[in-house]
């Protein structure tokens, strides 16, 4: 694979892979390290991997998952981590959901470019970080009704700009979030 293709894969999927690693580790810095390790592993073994974007993505997702689990297991604080997070190896279904969630998040971030700054911030806090309307109102020094209005505006923008399949996946994946 050429250098341009390596750079293309890295630029296209880096944030998505970081989000996937973060879902496993809940540590942004560790997630970035894991993704970088996965890319190094890929670059070292690229001649063994079928030169197709899907095969490369699958290799990287698998490498990220195994590297993340290995790093978690090898940390000195593993006992506290197990107790705190009640960590269990994810089922295949959960892994697929995490991958889909990462891909949906990537498309959502692209769509957020169309949102006004205040709307974008409230959307991020409410839907992506899980804060309640009251918490957002207190953080931003605005009324709860303003938060609700901005969230509705963000959903309208998402609905018009996002692929309908991704919008439906967004609604399904984030159904536990306080929408209004």
Secondary structure, DSSP 8 states (H G I E B T S, - for coil): --HHHHHHHHHHHHHHHHHHHHHHHS-HHHHHHHHHHHHHHHHHHGGGS-SSHHHHHHHHHHHHHHHHHHHHHHSTTHHHHHHHH------HHHHHHHHHHHHHHHHHHHHHTTS-HHHHHHHIIIIIS---HHHHHHHHT--HHHHHHHHHHHHHHHHHHS-HHHHHHHHHHTTTS---
